[in-house]
Amino acid sequence: MNNSKIEVKEIRCRIKTVRIEKGYSQDYMADMLGISQNTYHKLEKGHTRIHLEKFIDIANVLEVEVSDLLNGPDHVYVFSSYYKKKHVRRL
């Protein structure tokens, strides 16, 4: 399996994990998203693709940041090394 498929699988797993932690059923998620339970099940299982708009809606229903679903809650961006570099423009 290539890396992008693994990453997408991990994202779907995070969605399911957060849903279960919140005590939400697939039926509840489907109702909140305005889709059928079967459609939501297919999204979560990977049988259909999640469009960006629907992905954002899922994050909103779950009350989590989109970045938490993409990268996991423990992922921290570190930009300090970028800002410490001296940017010199040569003429």
N, C-alpha and C positions, 0 to 999 in steps of 0.2 A: 504494500500500500504506500502511495507517495505521501509526502509531508502534508500537502494541502488537504488530502482526504482525511488524514489523521487529525489535523487541526479542526476541520469541520465536525468530525465525530466528537471531538473533545468539547466543542462549543455546544452541540446538541446535548451532550451529557451534562454540561453545566446548567443548561436550561432545565433539564429534567430534575437535577439535584436541587436547584433553588425552588422549583415548583413544589417538590415533595417537602422540603424544609418549611415552606410557607403553609403547607397543608392544603394546597390547591389541587383539585382533580383536573384531569384533562378536559372534562366536561365544563368545569368552571372557566378554564383558560379559553376554551372555544367560545363560550358565551361572551366573555369579556372582549374577545378579538372579533366577534361577529362572523365566526366561521363554524362549520360543523365539527363535532367531536372527532369524526373520522378524519377530516382534513387536518385537525390539530395533531392527531395521532401520527399521521403520515409525515407532518413537519418534524415532529420530535424524533421519530424513528429514522428519518433520512430518506423516506420514499419519495418526497418531493422537496424541492428547493425552497428555502426561506428567502423571500424578497426583502430587500433592505427596509422598506417601509414596515413590513410585518415584523421584522426582527426588532425594530425600534419599539413597535407596539408591545411586543412580548416583554422587552426590558421594562417598559412603563408599567405594565400589569404586574410584573414581578417586583416592581419598585427597586430596581437595581440599575446601576450605570451600564450602558452598552459596553464600555471597556471591561467591566467585570465579567460579562458573559464572553467577550472575545478572548481575554487574556487570563482570566481567573482573578479572584479577589486578592491574592497574595502578590500579584505582579506589580512592581513599582517602576515607574519610569524615572530614569536618572539622567537629567540633562546637565548636571553640574560640570561634567567634563567638557561638554560642548561650550559652555559659557566661559570656562577658564582658558580656553585657547585664545591666543592672540590672533586677531584677524588683521593681516597686513595686506594692504593693496599696493602692488608694485606698479609703478608707472613706466 
